[in-house]
């Protein structure tokens, strides 16, 4: 097994030996005297009992959200719970709402993927047919209304998954949430829990958040169980620079593969063959003197408008399934391209040079521009 750029904890119920190879790895390795794995297993057993009961009764299975601050081991716990459920012949959905990191696909997305088998440390999450909605920024604070809308679209699509499949309905899903849990971040967390119909909230790494959520859902008369789970001692705290580096790697892996063995194609497409939009244009950013006489500045965070070609260089674009401008906010994403350059002739933009993960025509002509850029310089 070859792992690069990862912090890995190895656990065995029956003991074993681990052989390490690589420069400096032995100096970083250690054996811990404590582990949260028995607690995680007890949680899995409780969720497994709920799934069996839900399947027998024809009802929805557990919908679990793992919440907590940054670097609390949330995504790892989600993979553990999802993998154990898959090992028990269920196919739960693993939902990722952390736009800052992107566990399923590139950062800036809310997404879900069905686990048909346990998640391997080398292979990672299956990416053949993920459900993805493009938020396009690194933090929900850039456009909270758009973030809410993306979560609602994802929740609505997930809700239809179990309608015709009782076993999928009983499998439920596991939700990885963002690490922003104060102020507006807390409000967005509550919104996500509500829209996704979460009935089990696992709080990792913060007692205050645990108490807050207990009080909130207790005051509403039940329906949501809030439990506290320990944080693994193997969790590594990352500063802003390391988190940015992780985002860079995630986008690089999307185009070049985790091992760098994929070969994306660079091609130029005429501007008149695609439609590129952006979300969140607002006249509120303009001075009053720039507006027509009598007009007022109006903010519309979910307004869809044409993107300016000169602003697209070094941006990630989502290739949507939308047929036209009216379907941009409704549509999920088929894949992503990266704008390497804007082709200009006589001062007028004529085309876009795109880095595409595979050869062949784009799966759609309606593209959505994200806000972050320069990840693949």
Buried (B, 14 or more C-beta within 10 A) or exposed (E): EEEEEEEEBEEEEEEEEEEEEEEEEEEEEEEEEEBBBEEBEEBBEEBBEBBBEBBEEEEBBBBBBBBBBBBBBBBBBBBBBBBBBBEBEBBBBBBBBBBBBBBBBBBBBBBBBBBEEBBEEEEBBBBEEBBBBBBBBBBBEBBBBBBBBBBBBBBEEBBEBBEEEBBBBBBBBBBBBBBBBEEEBBEBBBBBBBBBBBBBBBBBBBEEBBEBBBEBBEEEEEEBBBBBBBBBEBBEEBEEEEBBEBBBBBBBBBBBEBEEEEEBEEBEBEBEEBBBBBBBBEBEEEEEEEEEEEEEEEEBBBBBBEBEBEBBBBBBBBBBEBEEEEEBBEBBBBBBBBBBBBBEEEEEBBBBBBBBBEEEEBEBBBBBBBBBBEBBE
